Amino acid sequence: MPDPALPGHRTGPPPPPPRVIGAVLCGGRSPRFGSDKALAPAGDLLVGQRVVAALRAAGVDPVAAIGGSAGPRIGVPTIADLRPGDGPLAGLATALLWAKTGPVVVVPCDLVLLQGAHVSALLAAAVVDPKAVTVATVGGSPQVSLACWPAEHGRSVLQMLDRGEHRFHRALDELGWVGVELPPDAVADADTPAQLDRLLGRRSD
């Protein structure tokens, strides 16, 4: 019979996995789209609602909108951007500092073809190295629009902004990342209404 005093002996149930927080970046100005992309119709849902639904289908909870004013319309609370107008890296810093701890899936509001299976694949890979950023890749190339970030990197990202850095790829290089190959649809974004129409025409649901 195992001795409870031995190192590594567990007398109770295993600890629960860390909760996974979702952050939808909604603070962009969308000049090419002409209106708030998160609130654009996409079939029976708004674009932002589709992104939220994909996160929740993978068990991500809670989910919040970072910046902008779309949160109530897409069914999530809004976290005010720490540095409005300072780009998506500022939105990332806001999301990680809000989450404080654990993994955070950060996505823009316009990944209209994102599915729960894509997010689940990302999270499965994130378990392998929870201290690294886990990012979607397409053809081996990192796609920073879909990634799982350890919340503990929030201060580091904020320091990058203080240095004048605004590139997501630079953040990946500094913090370290691992990739998980996903289909192009997982990271297909809609920068214009015409692009949104084309993506919706490819949608299978």
N, C-alpha and C positions, 0 to 999 in steps of 0.2 A: 504494500500500500504506500502511495507517495507520501513523503514527509512534508506537511504544510510549511515547515520552517525552511525548506530548501529554496534557494534563489530561483525565481522564475515560476514557482508553483502558484497557480491561480485558484483561489478558493471560491470565487464568485463568477458571475457571467462575464464574458469579455466586454471591454468598454465599447460604447457605441461609436460608430464612425463619426468623424467631425461633420457637422452640418455644412452644406455647400450653399453659399450665397450667390445670388445672381444680380448683376449690375448691367442695366441697359443704358448705353450712352445716348442721351437725348438732347444734349446741349448744343449741338452743331447748328450753324446758321442755314445750312442747306441752300446756298445761293443758286445752284444749278437746278434744284428741284422746284424752287419757287414757293414752297410752303413747308410746313412741318412734316417731314417724311413719316414720322411715327404715327401721324393721324391720317395718312392717306388710305383710302379704301383698298382692301386687298381681298376681294371675294366677300365672304360673309363676316370678315374681321378687318380691323385696321392693321396696318403693317406692324406697328409696335405690339399689338395684341398677339400677332403670330409669333413674334420673337419670345414674348413672355410665355406663351403656351408651350413652345418648344423647350424652354428651360424647365418649366414645371413638369412636363412629361418625363424629364430625366430625373425628377426628384429634387430639383434645385428649389430651395425655400429658406429664407424669404427672397423675394425679388424686388428690386427698386429701380426707379428711373433716376439716372444721374444727370442733373441739370435740366433745363427746359421747363416746359409747363404741361407736357403730355401725360405725366404720370396718372392723374385721376381718370383720364379718358381711356387709358389702356389697362386700368385696374391694379395699379401698384402705387406705393407712396413715392414721392419725389424727394431726393436728397440734393440740396442746393450745391451747385458746383463751387468748389473752393476758389477757383480762379476763372470766372466766366469769360469766355472769349479767348482763352489761352490754349485751346486745342484739345484733342482727345487724350493726350498724355496727362493733362490736368484733370480730365474726367476720370482717368485711371487712378490717379493719386487720391481723388475724392472717394472713389469706390473702396479702395483698399483701407484708407484711414477710417471710413465709416464702418467697415466690416470688423476691423480690429484684429481678428484672428481667424485662422482656417482658410480653406480654399475659396476663391471667388472667381466665378465665370463672368468675364467681362466681354460684352458684345455690343456693336452698334445697333441702332434701332431698325436698320433697314435690311437685315439678312432675311428676306422674306421666304426663302426656301429652307431655312434652318429647321431641322427636325430633332425630336427628342433623341433619336438614335445617334445623331451626330454628337450631341452633348454628352450622351452616355459613353460613347467611345473616348471622348476627350477625358472624362472623369476616370475611366478605367485606366488610362495611361498615366494620369496624375498620381495615382496611388503608388506607382513604382518609385517615383522620386518626389515626395511632397514638398521639398524645399526648392525645387526648380519650377520655372514657369513651363507649363505644358501648353504647347501651341499647335493649332492645326497646320498641317502642311499639305500642299498640293503639288505633286511631282517633286517632292523633296524640298520645296521652297516654303519657308514659314509664312503663314498668313496671320498677321497680328490682329486681325479683326475678330478672331475667335480663339480665345486662350483662357486657361485657368491659372490664376495668379495667387501665390501665397499672400494673404493679407499683410503678413509681417514685412513685406517689401514697400509698404506705403510710404514710410519716411524716406527711403532711398529714392523712390520716384519723385517725391517732393523736392529732394535735394538736387536731382537732375534738372528740374524746372528752374530752381534757383540759379543754376549754372547757365541757364539759357538753352537747355536741351529740350527739344520737342519731338524727337523722333522715337517712335515705338521700337523700331529695330535696334536703336542704340540701347534702349532699356533692356531688351532681350539679351544683347551681347554682354551688358554689364552684370546682369543678374543670373545668367545661365538659363538654358532652356532645353527641353526635350520635345521632339515632334511626334505627332500622330497623324498618319496619312488619312485624309478624308476626301470625299468627292468634291469637285468644284462647286456644286450646288450649295454646299454647307457654308461657303463664304461669298456667295454671289450677292453683291449689294446693288441697290437701286439709287444711282446718283441723279437720275432724271426721271420724269414721268414715263418717257418712252422706254427706258430700261426696265422700269417696274412692270409695264405692260408686257414686255417680252418675257420677263421672269415669270409672271403670272400665267402666261401661255404655256410654260414648261411645267407648271405645278401639277403634281399627280393627285393631290387630295382635293 
